[in-house]
Amino acid sequence: MNRPSQSTPAVAALTAAGVHFIVQNYAHNPASGSYGVEAATALNIKPSRVFKTLMVDVDGTLTVAVVPVSGTLDLKALAAACGKKRAAMADPAVAQRRTGYVLGGISPVGQRHRSPAVIDESALEFETILVSGGRRGLEIELAPVDLIRVISARIAPIAAA
């Protein structure tokens, strides 16, 4: 399950938390325009079960939003879920510095600096979901309840179709 070549801060954090997870590798294509859709296609998994991690500025607070790759993030819904008025996508350089991960490989787990997190409620429809494992070409499959617990996330309807 966890070979040294698969070690990332996300893998280490889940291992330390005693969470059961499966590492899924695929050959990342640098020309890919959508990392999440690429992962779903490469792993032959429904895009609604593969979740992307987005860093969002919610009224001055960097926040982790986890939504299915089959949809988009509803910024107004995220702001409301956080009890705030406005949300905007974080600057990519800020997201990378804050998380310690590169774009397309940002995991909600094991980030350099912990941020508030919100996961779309659709995650609860599945026994397991996939999120980035901390680098392009590496996905982690785990139970949504374990992800919620490990990153202290709240659940809310934040995805738009």
N, C-alpha and C positions, 0 to 999 in steps of 0.2 A: 504494500500500500504506500509506504513512504520511503522511497529510496533517497539517498543524499542528493541526487541530481534534481529531485523534486522539492528540495527544502527551500521554503520562502518564509517570511515572517508570518504569513497566514497559516501555513502548514504547521509551523512551530506553535502558534497560539492555539490552534485547535487541538493539537496533540497535548499541550500543557493543560488544556481545559477538560481533557478526557472525552472529547466529542468523537463519535464515530463518523468517519467521512471516507470518501473514495476520491483519489486523485485521478483525473481524466486528462491525458495528454493528447494533443493533436499537432499536426504540422502547421504552424502559423504561416500565412502568406503575407509578406510585408505590403503587398499591393491591395490587401483587403480594405474595403471602405467601412465595414461594420464588423467590429471584433466579435460581438455577441452572436450575430447571425452566422458569422464564419464558424464559431464554436459549435453552434447548434447543428449546422450542416455537416461539419467534419465528424461530429460525434453521433450523428443520426438521432438527435433528440428534438422534440417539439420546441420551437422557439419560446413558447409560453412557459416552459420549465427552466429556461436559461435566463438568469437575471443579470442586468448590468448595474454597475456601481457608478453613480454620478455624484460629484461634489457640487454643492449648491450653496450660494450665499443667501441665507434667510435672515433678512434684516440685520446683517452684520455678523451673523454666526455661521461659520462653515458647517454644513450639515451633509450627512451621507444619505443619499436616496437610492433605494434598491428597487428596480422595476424590471418587468419582463422585457426581453429584447424584441418581442413581438409588438410592443407598443412604445409610447413615449411618456415622458414625465409631464404631469400636469403641475406646473409651477404654482398656480393659485391654490390647488388642493394641498400641495406640500406646505405652503405658507400657512394655510388654515390648520393643517394637522399639527403644526408647531406653535399655533396660537399667535402667529405673526401676520403681517400684512403683505409683505413682498418677498419674492424669491427670484433669483437670477442665477444662471449657471456660473460657477466659479471660473476664474481665469485658469486655463490649463496649467500654467507654470505654478500657480498657487496650489492647485489640486495635487500636483506631483510633489511639491515640497512638503505639503501638509501630510500626505499619506506615505511618502517614501516609495511610491510605485510609479511606473510610467503609464501614460495614457494607453488604454487598451489592456492594461494589466492591473488596474486598480482593484484591489480586493476590499470588501467591507470589513475584513478581518485582519488584524495584525498591522494596522496603520501606525505610522510613526507617532502621530498625535491623535488621540481619540476625539471623535466628534459626535454630536447627537446623531442618531440614525433613525430613519423611517423606512419600513419595508412595505411595498404594496400588498394589500390584503389578499391578492390572488395567489400569493405564495402558499397560503394555507390550504389551497385546493389540492396540493400535491404532497405525497409522502416524502419525496425528496426534490430539491431544486439544485441547480448548478450556479455557482458564482465564480468569479475570477479567483484563481489561486495565487495571484500576486505577480504573474508575468504572462505575456502573450503566449498562447498555446498551452496554458495550464488552467484547468477548471477543477473546482472542488464540488463534489456532490455531497449534500448533507440534508438532514431534516430541517425544515424551516424553523421549527421550535428551537432547535439547537442554535441556529444562526441568531435568532431573536435574543436568546439568552446570552450568548457570547459577546454580542456587540451592544447589549442593553437597548435594543431597538423597540420602537413602538410600531404598531400595525395601523395602516390607514389606507383609504382608497386614493392613491396618488398617481396611478397610471391612467393614461388616455389611450384609447385604441388607435 
